[in-house]
Amino acid sequence: MEDLTKGYRSDFSGLRPFERAAAVRKVQGEILAGLPLNTLYVVLYVRADPPIANDFHWGLYIHTDPSSGFKYHVKNPSTDGKGWLADHGRTSGLLKSNLLCVTIQIARVPGDKVAQVDPIMRFYDGNLNAMPGITCRIWALAILQKLMDQGIVKCSSVKDLEAECLSVGNHYMVDAANSRQPRPIVKSRVCL
């Protein structure tokens, strides 16, 4: 797997906390500014410390300008498992979350298809809780299948992409739990 942040990864441990935070923010900004526009990503977040293999919060992100893009994910703030809500919006903080594990580049969206992305991402918003077995992963995989059906994401299969994402997440989860910065951005091997 190709780590697009490898050149930025360094040891910030010798810095004082405020210096470390400033250095990390600077690097995060440089990485974000260097991402290709209209590129789509799967974003995985750790859920526990220590992290548990294959246990991630899933989201999707499209990078639309040098300093920001749109995040898409669903969350369940209720304890009964029946209160899933869509949480989509513009963000400049893709790389800033403490729980971020890894960002996986899966597609460069052709210019004539960019306008299709947002409606597809919101396709299930009105009936999330009617989706069988709804979780953030189930939602993300359903959206990814729709993006594949429209030719926006080109992968061998959504199952292969899921397996790759879990493998990559498992590879980086300890680094995330140890707050290694910056968090990696890797290119998918199963998507073109």
C-alpha positions in Angstrom: 0.0 0.0 0.0 1.3 3.4 -0.9 1.4 5.9 2.0 0.9 9.4 0.6 1.9 10.9 3.9 5.2 9.0 4.2 7.3 12.0 3.5 5.6 14.0 6.2 5.8 11.4 8.9 8.4 12.4 11.5 9.1 12.3 15.2 7.5 15.2 16.9 8.4 13.8 20.4 11.4 16.1 21.0 9.1 19.2 20.8 7.3 20.8 23.7 3.5 20.3 23.6 2.6 23.6 22.0 5.5 23.3 19.5 4.4 19.8 18.7 0.8 20.9 18.1 1.9 23.7 15.9 4.2 21.4 13.9 1.5 18.8 13.4 -1.1 21.4 12.3 1.3 22.8 9.8 2.0 19.3 8.3 -1.7 18.5 8.3 -2.4 21.7 6.3 0.4 20.9 3.8 -1.0 17.4 3.3 -4.5 18.6 2.8 -3.4 21.3 0.4 -1.5 18.6 -1.6 -4.5 16.2 -2.0 -5.9 16.1 -5.6 -9.2 17.9 -5.9 -12.4 15.8 -6.4 -10.8 12.7 -4.8 -12.9 10.3 -2.8 -11.7 8.6 0.4 -12.9 6.0 2.9 -12.1 7.3 6.4 -11.7 4.9 9.4 -11.6 6.0 13.0 -10.6 3.8 16.0 -13.3 3.2 18.6 -11.4 1.9 21.6 -8.1 2.2 23.4 -6.5 -0.2 23.0 -7.9 -0.5 19.5 -9.8 -3.7 18.5 -9.1 -5.3 15.1 -11.9 -4.7 12.5 -13.7 -2.3 14.8 -13.8 1.1 13.2 -16.2 4.0 12.7 -16.6 4.4 8.9 -17.0 7.6 6.9 -16.5 9.0 3.4 -14.8 12.2 2.3 -14.5 14.1 -0.9 -11.7 16.6 -1.2 -13.2 19.6 -3.1 -10.7 22.5 -2.5 -7.1 22.8 -1.2 -8.2 23.3 2.4 -11.4 21.4 2.8 -14.0 19.0 1.5 -17.2 17.2 2.5 -17.4 14.5 5.1 -20.2 12.0 5.1 -21.1 9.5 7.8 -23.9 8.2 10.0 -23.9 8.0 13.8 -26.1 6.5 16.4 -26.3 8.7 19.5 -29.1 6.5 21.1 -28.5 3.5 23.3 -31.2 1.4 21.7 -29.5 1.2 18.3 -32.5 2.7 16.5 -31.6 6.3 16.3 -29.2 6.5 13.4 -28.6 10.0 12.0 -26.8 11.4 8.9 -24.0 13.8 9.8 -22.7 15.3 6.6 -21.0 18.6 5.9 -18.0 20.7 4.9 -14.9 20.2 7.0 -11.4 21.5 7.0 -10.5 19.1 9.8 -10.2 15.7 8.0 -6.8 15.0 9.5 -7.4 16.6 12.9 -9.5 14.1 14.7 -7.8 12.3 17.6 -9.6 9.1 16.7 -8.7 9.1 13.0 -6.9 5.9 12.1 -6.4 6.1 8.3 -7.7 7.7 5.2 -7.9 5.5 2.1 -8.0 7.1 -1.4 -10.4 5.2 -3.6 -11.3 7.4 -6.6 -10.5 10.5 -8.6 -14.0 11.7 -9.5 -14.3 12.8 -13.1 -15.4 16.4 -13.5 -18.7 15.4 -15.2 -19.6 13.2 -12.3 -18.7 15.5 -9.3 -22.3 16.8 -9.1 -23.6 13.2 -8.7 -21.6 12.5 -5.5 -23.6 14.5 -2.9 -27.0 13.2 -3.9 -25.6 9.6 -3.8 -24.0 10.2 -0.4 -27.4 11.4 0.9 -29.5 8.6 -0.7 -30.4 6.8 2.5 -30.7 9.8 4.8 -34.5 9.7 5.0 -34.7 6.0 5.9 -31.4 5.1 7.7 -33.2 3.3 10.4 -35.0 1.1 7.9 -31.8 -0.3 6.5 -31.4 -3.9 7.7 -28.5 -4.2 10.2 -27.6 -0.5 9.9 -24.2 0.5 11.1 -21.8 3.1 9.9 -20.0 0.4 8.0 -23.2 -1.0 6.4 -24.2 2.5 5.3 -20.7 3.3 3.9 -20.6 0.0 1.9 -24.2 0.6 0.5 -23.1 4.1 -0.6 -19.9 2.8 -2.1 -21.9 0.2 -4.0 -24.1 3.0 -5.4 -20.9 5.0 -6.4 -19.6 1.9 -8.1 -22.9 1.4 -9.9 -22.6 4.9 -11.3 -19.0 4.4 -12.4 -17.6 6.9 -9.9 -15.7 4.4 -7.9 -14.0 1.6 -9.9 -13.3 -1.4 -7.7 -13.4 -5.1 -8.2 -16.1 -5.4 -5.6 -17.4 -3.7 -2.5 -16.5 -6.8 -0.5 -12.9 -6.6 -1.7 -12.8 -2.9 -0.8 -14.2 -3.7 2.6 -11.5 -6.3 3.2 -8.8 -3.9 2.1 -10.1 -1.1 4.3 -10.2 -3.5 7.4 -6.7 -4.7 6.6 -5.3 -1.2 6.3 -7.1 0.0 9.4 -5.8 -3.0 11.4 -2.3 -2.1 10.1 -2.4 1.5 11.4 -4.7 1.2 14.5 -1.9 1.0 17.0 -0.2 4.1 15.5 -3.6 5.9 15.8 -3.9 4.8 19.5 -0.4 6.1 20.1 -1.3 9.4 18.5 1.4 9.1 15.8 1.1 12.1 13.5 0.3 12.8 10.8 -2.3 10.1 10.2 -1.6 8.1 7.0 -3.4 8.6 3.7 -3.0 5.5 1.5 -4.0 4.6 -2.0 -6.4 1.7 -2.4 -5.0 -1.3 -4.4 -8.4 -2.7 -5.3 -9.8 0.6 -6.7 -8.4 2.2 -9.9 
